[in-house]
Amino acid sequence: QVQLVESGGGAVQAGGSLRLSCAASGRTFGNYAMGWFRQAPGKEREFVAGSTWSGWSAKNYADFVKGRFTISRDNAKNTVFLQMNSLKPEDTAVYYCATRRSNRLSEIDRDYDYWGQGTQVAVSS
């Protein structure tokens, strides 16, 4: 069974940084895409960033995080990271990592097959 475990969330002031981690286990992730999503209270879950696992990894980002967030991965450790800089109060949400049985990037949450439990990020003004 695939398991994804996020960590690294917390409380930070606006302008600060956090680095989220997502440790994957249960299969070989060499050819599967990974994504980060978030859900704020009262809002729908939304795409944040995505990356393939292959050597020539492709990445995509939601417009509202471009230039501030960076997705990366450590294949040897089956871990994906989300470096979040210049955080804003509107970035406050539960952040989830997800993986799908395809190496194609997707911004649609229903395309993903496995999800972590989420990690809370709170940004104060």
DSSP file with accessible surface (Angstrom, degrees, kcal/mol):
  #  RESIDUE AA STRUCTURE BP1 BP2  ACC     N-H-->O    O-->H-N    N-H-->O    O-->H-N    TCO  KAPPA ALPHA  PHI   PSI    X-CA   Y-CA   Z-CA
    1    1 A Q              0   0  182      0, 0.0     2,-0.3     0, 0.0    26,-0.1   0.000 360.0 360.0 360.0 135.2    0.0    0.0    0.0
    2    2 A V        -     0   0   16     24,-0.1     2,-0.4    22,-0.0    24,-0.2  -0.556 360.0-170.3 -74.6 136.2    1.3    3.5   -0.9
    3    3 A Q  E     -A   25   0A 123     22,-2.4    22,-2.2    -2,-0.3     2,-0.4  -0.994   9.3-170.7-129.6 135.7    1.8    5.8    2.0
    4    4 A L  E     -A   24   0A   9     -2,-0.4   113,-0.5   111,-0.4     2,-0.5  -0.995   4.7-171.6-123.8 129.8    2.6    9.5    1.9
    5    5 A V  E     -A   23   0A  76     18,-2.1    18,-2.6    -2,-0.4     2,-0.2  -0.968   6.4-159.0-128.0 115.9    3.6   11.4    5.1
    6    6 A E  E     +A   22   0A   6     -2,-0.5     2,-0.3    16,-0.2    16,-0.2  -0.603  17.3 163.6 -90.1 153.7    3.9   15.2    5.1
    7    7 A S  E     +A   21   0A  62     14,-2.1    14,-2.7    -2,-0.2   112,-0.1  -0.957  39.3  70.5-155.7 168.4    5.8   17.2    7.6
    8    8 A G        +     0   0   36     -2,-0.3    11,-0.3     1,-0.3    14,-0.0   0.369  60.5 133.7 104.0  -6.0    7.3   20.6    8.1
    9    9 A G        +     0   0   29     12,-0.1     2,-0.3     9,-0.1    -1,-0.3  -0.190  22.0 122.6 -70.2 170.9    4.1   22.7    8.6
   10   10 A G  E     -d  121   0B  30    110,-0.9   112,-2.7   109,-0.1     2,-0.4  -0.986  58.6 -54.6 165.6-167.5    3.8   25.2   11.3
   11   11 A A  E     +d  122   0B  90     -2,-0.3     2,-0.3   110,-0.2   112,-0.2  -0.867  52.3 162.6-105.7 136.6    3.1   28.8   12.2
   12   12 A V  E     -d  123   0B  29    110,-2.6   112,-2.3    -2,-0.4     2,-0.2  -0.981  35.8-108.8-148.5 155.4    5.1   31.6   10.6
   13   13 A Q  E >   -d  124   0B 144     -2,-0.3     3,-2.3   110,-0.2    74,-0.2  -0.516  52.9 -79.5 -84.0 157.1    4.8   35.4   10.1
   14   14 A A  T 3  S+     0   0   50    110,-2.7    74,-0.2     1,-0.3    -1,-0.1  -0.262 120.7  30.3 -54.8 137.8    4.2   36.9    6.8
   15   15 A G  T 3  S+     0   0   55     72,-3.2    71,-0.6     1,-0.3    -1,-0.3   0.238  99.0 115.9  92.5 -11.3    7.4   37.1    4.7
   16   16 A G    <   -     0   0   22     -3,-2.3    71,-2.3    71,-0.2     2,-0.3  -0.082  57.0-124.2 -82.7-175.5    8.8   34.0    6.4
   17   17 A S        -     0   0   61     68,-0.2     2,-0.3    69,-0.2    68,-0.2  -0.936  19.7-178.5-133.4 152.5    9.6   30.6    5.0
   18   18 A L  E     - B   0  84A  31     66,-2.2    66,-3.3    -2,-0.3     2,-0.5  -0.980  16.2-146.3-142.7 153.4    8.7   26.9    5.5
   19   19 A R  E     - B   0  83A 127    -11,-0.3     2,-0.3    -2,-0.3    64,-0.2  -0.966  14.9-159.7-124.1 115.7    9.9   23.7    3.9
   20   20 A L  E     - B   0  82A   0     62,-2.7    62,-2.4    -2,-0.5     2,-0.3  -0.693   5.3-159.9 -91.6 145.5    7.4   20.9    3.6
   21   21 A S  E     -AB   7  81A  27    -14,-2.7   -14,-2.1    -2,-0.3     2,-0.4  -0.931   8.6-164.9-122.9 149.6    8.4   17.3    3.1
   22   22 A a  E     -AB   6  80A   0     58,-2.2    58,-2.3    -2,-0.3     2,-0.5  -0.929   8.5-161.4-135.8 108.6    6.5   14.4    1.8
   23   23 A A  E     -AB   5  79A  45    -18,-2.6   -18,-2.1    -2,-0.4     2,-0.4  -0.807  10.4-159.8 -93.8 125.7    8.0   10.9    2.4
   24   24 A A  E     +A    4   0A   9     54,-3.0     2,-0.3    -2,-0.5   -20,-0.2  -0.834  15.9 165.2-108.6 143.6    6.6    8.2    0.1
   25   25 A S  E     +A    3   0A  52    -22,-2.2   -22,-2.4    -2,-0.4     3,-0.1  -0.959  42.9  62.4-147.8 162.4    6.8    4.5    0.7
   26   26 A G  S    S+     0   0   56     -2,-0.3     2,-0.3   -24,-0.2   -24,-0.1   0.309 101.1  24.6 105.8  -9.7    5.2    1.3   -0.6
   27   27 A R  S    S-     0   0   47    -24,-0.1     2,-0.5   -26,-0.1    -1,-0.1  -0.985  88.4 -81.9-166.0 174.3    6.3    1.3   -4.2
   28   28 A T        -     0   0  117     -2,-0.3     3,-0.4     1,-0.1    -3,-0.1  -0.765  32.7-165.4 -88.9 125.9    9.0    2.6   -6.6
   29   29 A F    >   +     0   0    1     -2,-0.5     3,-1.4     1,-0.2    -1,-0.1   0.153  48.2 121.5-101.1  22.7    8.2    6.1   -7.7
   30   30 A G  T 3  S+     0   0   32      1,-0.3    -1,-0.2    22,-0.0    25,-0.1   0.779  84.9  25.5 -60.6 -28.7   10.5    6.3  -10.6
   31   31 A N  T 3  S+     0   0  112     -3,-0.4     2,-0.4    22,-0.1    -1,-0.3  -0.001  99.0 101.8-127.0  31.9    7.9    7.2  -13.2
   32   32 A Y    <   -     0   0   72     -3,-1.4    71,-0.3    71,-0.1    21,-0.2  -0.928  63.7-125.0-122.8 141.5    5.1    8.8  -11.2
   33   33 A A        -     0   0    0     69,-3.2    67,-1.6    67,-0.4     2,-0.3  -0.513  21.0-154.1 -80.2 149.6    4.1   12.4  -10.9
   34   34 A M  E     -FE  51  99B   2     17,-3.4    17,-2.7    65,-0.2     2,-0.3  -0.925  10.9-171.1-122.1 150.0    3.8   14.1   -7.5
   35   35 A G  E     -FE  50  98B   0     63,-2.8    63,-2.3    -2,-0.3     2,-0.4  -0.975  17.8-144.4-140.6 153.6    1.7   17.1   -6.6
   36   36 A W  E     +FE  49  97B   0     13,-3.4    12,-2.9    -2,-0.3    13,-1.6  -0.975  25.2 174.1-113.2 133.3    1.2   19.5   -3.7
   37   37 A F  E     -FE  47  96B   2     59,-3.0    59,-2.9    -2,-0.4     2,-0.3  -0.845  11.5-156.3-127.5 166.7   -2.3   20.8   -3.0
   38   38 A R  E     -FE  46  95B  13      8,-2.4     8,-3.1    -2,-0.3     2,-0.4  -0.988   5.9-160.9-144.7 156.5   -3.8   22.9   -0.3
   39   39 A Q  E     - E   0  94B  71     55,-2.1    55,-2.5    -2,-0.3     6,-0.2  -0.955   7.5-161.9-141.1 119.1   -7.2   23.5    1.3
   40   40 A A    >   -     0   0   18      4,-0.4     3,-2.3    -2,-0.4    53,-0.1  -0.613  45.0 -76.1 -92.7 157.5   -8.1   26.6    3.3
   41   41 A P  T 3  S+     0   0  115      0, 0.0    -1,-0.1     0, 0.0     3,-0.1  -0.274 118.5   6.2 -56.3 129.6  -11.1   26.6    5.7
   42   42 A G  T 3  S+     0   0   92      1,-0.2     2,-0.3    -3,-0.1    -3,-0.0   0.509 113.8 100.0  77.3   4.5  -14.3   27.0    3.7
   43   43 A K  S <  S-     0   0  139     -3,-2.3    -1,-0.2     1,-0.0     2,-0.1  -0.817  75.2-103.0-121.1 162.4  -12.5   26.7    0.4
   44   44 A E        -     0   0  169     -2,-0.3    -4,-0.4     1,-0.1     2,-0.1  -0.417  46.8 -91.8 -78.1 156.4  -12.0   23.9   -2.2
   45   45 A R        -     0   0   80     -6,-0.2     2,-0.3    -2,-0.1    -6,-0.2  -0.455  50.1-165.1 -66.2 139.7   -8.8   22.1   -2.4
   46   46 A E  E     -F   38   0B  72     -8,-3.1    -8,-2.4    -2,-0.1     2,-0.2  -0.948  22.0-104.6-133.6 151.5   -6.5   23.7   -5.0
   47   47 A F  E     +F   37   0B  15     -2,-0.3   -10,-0.2    60,-0.3     3,-0.1  -0.451  34.0 170.1 -71.2 141.7   -3.3   22.8   -6.9
   48   48 A V  E     -     0   0B   0    -12,-2.9    14,-2.6     1,-0.4     2,-0.3   0.721  59.8 -22.2-116.7 -54.2   -0.1   24.3   -5.7
   49   49 A A  E     -FG  36  61B   0    -13,-1.6   -13,-3.4    12,-0.2    -1,-0.4  -0.990  52.7-164.4-159.9 155.4    2.8   22.6   -7.5
   50   50 A G  E     -FG  35  60B   0     10,-2.4    10,-1.9    -2,-0.3     2,-0.3  -0.979   4.6-178.2-146.4 156.9    3.7   19.4   -9.3
   51   51 A S  E     -FG  34  59B   4    -17,-2.7   -17,-3.4    -2,-0.3     8,-0.2  -0.990  23.0-127.3-152.2 145.9    6.7   17.5  -10.5
   52   52 A T        -     0   0    8      6,-1.9   -19,-0.2    -2,-0.3    51,-0.1  -0.492  17.9-135.9 -83.1 166.4    7.5   14.3  -12.3
   53   53 A W        +     0   0    4    -21,-0.2     4,-0.1    -2,-0.2   -22,-0.1   0.542  68.0 108.8 -96.2 -11.7    9.9   11.8  -10.8
   54   54 A S  S    S-     0   0   29      2,-0.2     3,-0.3    49,-0.1    -2,-0.1  -0.139  85.7-101.6 -69.2 167.7   11.9   11.1  -14.0
   55   55 A G  S    S+     0   0   69      1,-0.3     2,-1.4   -25,-0.1    -1,-0.1   0.887 121.9  48.9 -57.7 -43.1   15.4   12.3  -14.6
   56   56 A W  S    S-     0   0  239      2,-0.0    -1,-0.3     0, 0.0    -2,-0.2  -0.588  93.4-165.2 -94.4  74.5   14.3   15.2  -16.8
   57   57 A S        -     0   0   37     -2,-1.4     2,-0.3    -3,-0.3    -4,-0.1  -0.342  10.1-153.1 -72.2 137.3   11.7   16.3  -14.3
   58   58 A A        -     0   0   49     -2,-0.1    -6,-1.9     2,-0.0     2,-0.3  -0.806  13.7-167.4-100.3 149.7    9.1   18.8  -15.4
   59   59 A K  E     -G   51   0B  91     -2,-0.3     2,-0.3    -8,-0.2    -8,-0.2  -0.966   9.1-172.4-135.8 151.3    7.4   21.1  -12.9
   60   60 A N  E     -G   50   0B  32    -10,-1.9   -10,-2.4    -2,-0.3     2,-0.3  -0.989   5.7-163.1-142.6 157.0    4.4   23.3  -12.9
   61   61 A Y  E     -G   49   0B  46     -2,-0.3   -12,-0.2   -12,-0.2     2,-0.1  -0.967  27.2-107.3-136.7 148.8    3.1   25.8  -10.4
   62   62 A A    >>  -     0   0   10    -14,-2.6     3,-1.9    -2,-0.3     4,-0.9  -0.481  38.5-116.5 -68.7 148.4   -0.1   27.6   -9.7
   63   63 A D  G >4 S+     0   0  130      1,-0.3     3,-0.6     2,-0.2    -1,-0.1   0.847 111.5  62.4 -57.7 -35.0    0.1   31.3  -10.6
   64   64 A F  G 34 S+     0   0   78      1,-0.2    -1,-0.3     3,-0.0   -16,-0.0   0.575 111.1  37.4 -74.6  -5.2   -0.3   32.5   -7.1
   65   65 A V  G X> S+     0   0    0     -3,-1.9     4,-2.5   -17,-0.2     3,-2.5   0.454  81.4 126.3-119.2  -3.7    2.9   30.7   -5.9
   66   66 A K  T << S+     0   0  121     -4,-0.9     4,-0.1    -3,-0.6    -3,-0.0  -0.326  81.8  15.0 -59.8 132.6    5.2   31.3   -8.9
   67   67 A G  T 34 S+     0   0   88      2,-0.4    -1,-0.3     1,-0.1     3,-0.1   0.269 126.9  58.9  86.9 -11.2    8.4   32.9   -7.8
   68   68 A R  T <4 S+     0   0   27     -3,-2.5    17,-2.0     1,-0.2     2,-0.3   0.705  98.4  50.0-116.4 -37.8    7.8   32.1   -4.2
   69   69 A F  E  <  -C   84   0A   4     -4,-2.5    -2,-0.4    15,-0.2     2,-0.4  -0.828  59.4-167.4-108.6 147.9    7.4   28.3   -3.9
   70   70 A T  E     -C   83   0A  67     13,-2.4    13,-3.0    -2,-0.3     2,-0.4  -0.994   7.6-153.5-136.1 128.0    9.7   25.6   -5.3
   71   71 A I  E     +C   82   0A   0     -2,-0.4     2,-0.3    11,-0.2    11,-0.2  -0.806  25.8 158.1 -98.0 138.6    9.0   21.9   -5.6
   72   72 A S  E     -C   81   0A  39      9,-1.8     9,-3.2    -2,-0.4     2,-0.3  -0.934  20.4-150.1-148.7 169.7   11.9   19.5   -5.6
   73   73 A R  E     -C   80   0A  60     -2,-0.3     2,-0.6     7,-0.3     7,-0.2  -0.994  15.7-145.4-147.1 155.2   12.5   15.8   -4.9
   74   74 A D  E > > -C   79   0A  52      5,-3.1     5,-1.9    -2,-0.3     3,-0.7  -0.930  16.2-170.3-116.7  99.0   15.2   13.4   -3.6
   75   75 A N  G > 5S+     0   0   68     -2,-0.6     3,-1.0     1,-0.2   -46,-0.2   0.866  83.4  59.0 -61.2 -37.2   14.6   10.2   -5.6
   76   76 A A  G 3 5S+     0   0   99      1,-0.3    -1,-0.2    -3,-0.1    -2,-0.0   0.830 115.6  35.4 -62.7 -30.2   17.0    8.2   -3.4
   77   77 A K  G < 5S-     0   0  150     -3,-0.7   -53,-0.3     2,-0.2    -1,-0.3   0.334 104.8-126.1-104.0   5.1   14.9    9.0   -0.4
   78   78 A N  T < 5 +     0   0   43     -3,-1.0   -54,-3.0    -4,-0.5     2,-0.4   0.914  65.2 138.1  50.5  45.9   11.5    8.9   -2.2
   79   79 A T  E   < -BC  23  74A  18     -5,-1.9    -5,-3.1   -56,-0.2     2,-0.4  -0.972  41.3-160.6-129.1 137.9   10.9   12.4   -0.8
   80   80 A V  E     -BC  22  73A   2    -58,-2.3   -58,-2.2    -2,-0.4     2,-0.3  -0.927  13.2-158.7-114.3 142.9    9.3   15.5   -2.3
   81   81 A F  E     -BC  21  72A  26     -9,-3.2    -9,-1.8    -2,-0.4     2,-0.4  -0.860  13.4-159.8-120.9 154.2    9.8   18.9   -0.9
   82   82 A L  E     -BC  20  71A   0    -62,-2.4   -62,-2.7    -2,-0.3     2,-0.6  -0.912  11.3-161.2-132.2 104.9    8.0   22.2   -1.2
   83   83 A Q  E     -BC  19  70A  56    -13,-3.0   -13,-2.4    -2,-0.4     2,-0.6  -0.797  10.1-166.1 -85.8 122.0   10.1   25.2   -0.3
   84   84 A M  E     +BC  18  69A   0    -66,-3.3   -66,-2.2    -2,-0.6     2,-0.3  -0.947  11.2 173.2-117.7 115.4    7.8   28.1    0.5
   85   85 A N        +     0   0   57    -17,-2.0   -68,-0.2    -2,-0.6   -69,-0.2  -0.756  59.3  24.3-115.7 164.0    9.2   31.6    0.7
   86   86 A S  S    S-     0   0   69    -71,-0.6    -1,-0.2    -2,-0.3   -69,-0.2   0.904  84.3-160.9  50.2  48.2    7.7   35.1    1.1
   87   87 A L        -     0   0    2    -71,-2.3   -72,-3.2    -3,-0.2   -71,-0.2  -0.264   7.2-158.1 -64.9 146.4    4.7   33.5    2.7
   88   88 A K    >   -     0   0   86    -74,-0.2     3,-2.5   -73,-0.1     4,-0.2  -0.857  31.5-109.8-120.6 157.2    1.4   35.5    2.9
   89   89 A P  G >  S+     0   0   51      0, 0.0     3,-1.9     0, 0.0    34,-0.4   0.855 117.7  62.9 -55.4 -33.9   -1.6   35.1    5.2
   90   90 A E  G 3  S+     0   0  120      1,-0.3   -50,-0.0   -50,-0.0    -3,-0.0   0.563  88.4  70.3 -71.0  -6.3   -3.6   33.8    2.3
   91   91 A D  G <   +     0   0    1     -3,-2.5    -1,-0.3    32,-0.0     2,-0.2   0.503  70.0 121.4 -82.5  -5.2   -1.2   30.9    2.1
   92   92 A T    <   +     0   0   41     -3,-1.9     2,-0.3    -4,-0.2    30,-0.2  -0.423  40.9 105.2 -61.8 123.9   -2.7   29.6    5.3
   93   93 A A  E    S- H   0 121B   0     28,-1.9    28,-2.7    -2,-0.2     2,-0.5  -0.967  76.3 -79.8-177.9 171.4   -4.1   26.1    4.6
   94   94 A V  E     -EH  39 120B  33    -55,-2.5   -55,-2.1    -2,-0.3     2,-0.5  -0.870  48.1-146.9 -90.0 128.0   -3.7   22.4    5.1
   95   95 A Y  E     -EH  38 119B   0     24,-3.0    24,-2.1    -2,-0.5     2,-0.4  -0.849  15.7-170.9-103.8 132.4   -1.1   21.3    2.6
   96   96 A Y  E     -E   37   0B  46    -59,-2.9   -59,-3.0    -2,-0.5     2,-0.3  -0.936  12.8-149.5-121.0 142.2   -1.3   17.8    1.0
   97   97 A a  E     +E   36   0B   0     -2,-0.4    19,-2.2   -61,-0.2     2,-0.3  -0.808  22.1 179.3-104.0 154.9    1.0   15.8   -1.1
   98   98 A A  E     -EI  35 115B   0    -63,-2.3   -63,-2.8    -2,-0.3     2,-0.3  -0.982  14.4-156.8-149.6 157.2   -0.3   13.3   -3.6
   99   99 A T  E     -EI  34 114B   0     15,-2.0    15,-2.1    -2,-0.3    14,-1.6  -0.955   7.2-157.4-137.0 156.2    0.9   10.9   -6.3
  100  100 A R        -     0   0   36    -67,-1.6     2,-1.9     2,-0.3   -67,-0.4  -0.937  32.3-109.3-133.6 158.2   -0.7    9.4   -9.3
  101  101 A R  S    S+     0   0  143     -2,-0.3     2,-0.3    10,-0.2   -69,-0.1  -0.318  96.0  67.3 -83.9  55.3   -0.1    6.3  -11.4
  102  102 A S  S    S-     0   0   32     -2,-1.9   -69,-3.2   -69,-0.2    -2,-0.3  -0.950  74.6-134.9-165.1 152.5    1.2    8.3  -14.3
  103  103 A N  S    S+     0   0   50    -71,-0.3     2,-0.4    -2,-0.3   -71,-0.1   0.287  74.0 108.9 -97.8  10.8    4.2   10.5  -15.1
  104  104 A R  S    S-     0   0  194    -71,-0.1   -71,-0.2   -52,-0.1     2,-0.1  -0.709  73.4-119.4 -88.0 134.6    2.0   13.2  -16.6
  105  105 A L        -     0   0   53     -2,-0.4     2,-0.3   -55,-0.1    -2,-0.1  -0.406  35.7-179.8 -68.7 147.2    1.6   16.4  -14.6
  106  106 A S        -     0   0   13    -72,-0.1   -46,-0.1    -2,-0.1     6,-0.0  -0.991  31.7-163.3-149.6 143.6   -1.9   17.3  -13.6
  107  107 A E        +     0   0  106     -2,-0.3     2,-0.6   -60,-0.1   -60,-0.3   0.279  69.0  99.1-102.8   8.0   -3.4   20.2  -11.7
  108  108 A I    >   -     0   0   71      1,-0.1     3,-1.7   -62,-0.1     4,-0.3  -0.848  64.4-150.7-102.7 122.4   -6.6   18.2  -11.1
  109  109 A D  G >  S+     0   0   47     -2,-0.6     3,-1.9     1,-0.3    -1,-0.1   0.850  93.2  62.3 -64.7 -31.6   -6.9   16.6   -7.7
  110  110 A R  G 3  S+     0   0  198      1,-0.3    -1,-0.3     3,-0.0    -2,-0.0   0.647  92.0  68.1 -70.9 -10.3   -9.1   13.7   -8.9
  111  111 A D  G <  S+     0   0   52     -3,-1.7     2,-0.3   -11,-0.0    -1,-0.3   0.601  85.4  87.9 -78.4 -11.1   -6.3   12.6  -11.2
  112  112 A Y    <   -     0   0   10     -3,-1.9   -12,-0.3    -4,-0.3     3,-0.1  -0.722  57.5-166.6 -96.2 143.1   -4.2   11.6   -8.1
  113  113 A D        +     0   0   61    -14,-1.6     2,-0.4    -2,-0.3   -13,-0.2   0.714  68.7  39.2-100.2 -27.9   -4.5    8.2   -6.6
  114  114 A Y  E     -I   99   0B  53    -15,-2.1   -15,-2.0  -111,-0.0     2,-0.3  -0.989  62.6-171.5-133.4 142.0   -2.8    8.5   -3.2
  115  115 A W  E     -I   98   0B  70     -2,-0.4  -111,-0.4   -17,-0.2   -17,-0.2  -0.947  17.3-130.9-133.0 147.9   -2.8   11.3   -0.6
  116  116 A G        -     0   0   11    -19,-2.2  -111,-0.2    -2,-0.3     3,-0.1  -0.277  35.6-104.4 -83.4-179.1   -1.1   12.2    2.6
  117  117 A Q        -     0   0  114   -113,-0.5  -112,-0.1     1,-0.2   -21,-0.1   0.612  62.0-117.2 -85.6 -13.1   -2.8   13.2    5.7
  118  118 A G        -     0   0   11    -21,-0.1     2,-0.4     1,-0.0   -22,-0.2   0.077  15.3-123.9  95.3 153.7   -1.9   16.9    5.3
  119  119 A T  E     - H   0  95B  22    -24,-2.1   -24,-3.0  -112,-0.1     2,-0.3  -0.999  25.3-120.4-136.8 135.6    0.2   19.4    7.3
  120  120 A Q  E     - H   0  94B  97     -2,-0.4  -110,-0.9   -26,-0.2     2,-0.5  -0.578  23.0-171.0 -82.8 134.3   -1.1   22.7    8.6
  121  121 A V  E     -dH  10  93B   0    -28,-2.7   -28,-1.9    -2,-0.3     2,-0.5  -0.992   3.9-175.6-121.4 126.6    0.5   26.0    7.6
  122  122 A A  E     -d   11   0B  36   -112,-2.7  -110,-2.6    -2,-0.5     2,-0.5  -0.987   3.3-170.6-126.3 122.5   -0.5   29.1    9.3
  123  123 A V  E     -d   12   0B  10     -2,-0.5     2,-0.3   -34,-0.4  -110,-0.2  -0.958   8.1-159.3-116.4 121.4    0.8   32.5    8.2
  124  124 A S  E      d   13   0B  60   -112,-2.3  -110,-2.7    -2,-0.5    -2,-0.0  -0.707 360.0 360.0-101.2 150.9    0.1   35.5   10.4
  125  125 A S              0   0  134     -2,-0.3    -1,-0.1  -112,-0.2   -37,-0.0  -0.333 360.0 360.0 -87.8 360.0    0.2   39.2    9.3
